[in-house]
Structures are given as structure tokens and as C-alpha cells.
Amino acid sequence: MTKTPPTPHQNNGGSSPQPSSRMESADYYDDVILHLTARWRIIFCKDRIQSIIQKKEASHEGPWRGVSYHTCRDSLLRTCGSLNLLSVASEDHLLHALPSSFREYEKQRSRS
């Protein structure tokens, strides 16, 4: 079974789609893997070499800030668990959405 990366973040139901962004701190960043809560999410970095756990600044207008950086799925899951961010559904989603390491992900991409 080949694991594929998740599709880019979709608009959450507003009347008009928000433009996607390549800025990791933007609300509508292209490579959001999963929103864990309203103020926590996981993204692929813009170079797709790591995943980043981000927290939204307290102000609704504030940017997303990187809290933790990971090159393997197990490390990401451990950190999410230690921050009490994982539900059974979000853990299952991450297990299926992410390769075990970004080295594995790059090997799969080069074969395609």
C-alpha cells in the first residue's frame, strides 16, 4: 500500500474560497495536514522535508507559529501526545496521512 500525502487545505465553508498561501504562518497555507483544535494544526513545511506542529497566536489576526519540528511520524505523534492534542481520530488520520519518515516519502516521490 502506497501512502500519499494529504490534499491541500480546503476552505472551511465560507461563502467564497480563501486564496491559498505558501507562507507557513498564513491561515490558508497550502499544506495543512490536520487541524487538531481551533488553535493547533500540523503542516508540511514549504520544502516538504518535515512536519511542523503550529499554534495560532492568541489574536485571531495573529499568525501561526511553529512549536515543534519533526522528520518522522513517531516523533510527531509523541509530541502531539505530550501536548494532549491527539484524539483517536486525529491519531488515526496522522498514521495514514504521513510516511514513517520524510526520507521514505522522498523515495516514494522519486519512483512516481
N, C-alpha and C positions, 0 to 999 in steps of 0.2 A: 504494500500500500504506500503510495507516494503522498506525502503531506505537502499541501500547498499553502502559501501564505494567505492570510485573510484578505478580503477585498477592502478597498479604501473605505473610510468612514463615510457614512451616508447622513444626510440631513435628518434631524430627528422630528420631522413632521410639520415644520413651519410652512407658511403659505408660499414662500419662494426659496429655492435652494440657496444655501450659502456657498460662496466660492471656496473651493478647496485651497489649501495653502501648503507650501513646502517648508514653512517655518515651524519648527518643533514646538514652539511656545504658543502657537495660534490655536484658537478654539476649533477651527475646522482643518486641522492638519490632516494630510492625505493618509498617513499610515498609522491610524489608531487601531490597535489590536482589540482592545476591550476597555470599556468604561466600567470600573469596579464600583464606584459610587459617584455622586454628583461632583465630588472634588478630587477623585483619584482615577487615573487611567494608565494604561500601558500602551506604548507606541514602539514601532520600529524606528531607529534613528534614520536620519535622511540618507545616510550612506548604506543602510541595511547591514550593518556589521554588529549591531547589538540592540537589545530591547531596553527601554527606559521606563521606570515607574515614575510618573509625574503627579504632582499635586497642584491643584488650582489655587492661586493666591486668594486670600480672603475676599478681596473685592471682586465682584462679578466681572469687572472690566480688566482685572489683573491677568497676567499671563500664566501659562502652565510652567512649572519649574521641575527640573529633573531632581529626583530624590535618590535614585539608585539605578545603577547601570549594570547590565548583565549580558554575557555572551553565551550562556547556556540556560536551558529551561529550568533545570533543577534549582539553580541559584535564584532565579526569578521567583519560582514557587516558594522557596524557603523565605525569601524576603517578604513576599506578599503575606505569607502566613504569620510572620513575626509582627507585621503591621496590622494584623487582624482584618485583612482586606478580602480574604477568599471565602466564597460560598462554595458549595458542592458544584453548582452550575458553572461558576466562573473558573474553578479549577479544571473541570472537565473541558471547558472551552479552550483554555490555555494548553492543556495537554494535546489537544487535537490541532490547534492553530499554529503551534510553534514546533520547529525542529528541535531535536535534543541539544544541538549546538549550532551556532552560525556557520561553523566550518562545514557541517553536514548540509546545511541549507545552500551554501555556495557550491558544493559538489553536485547537488541536485539541479541547481540552476544551470551549471555548465554542461550538463548532459542533455538538457532540453533543447 
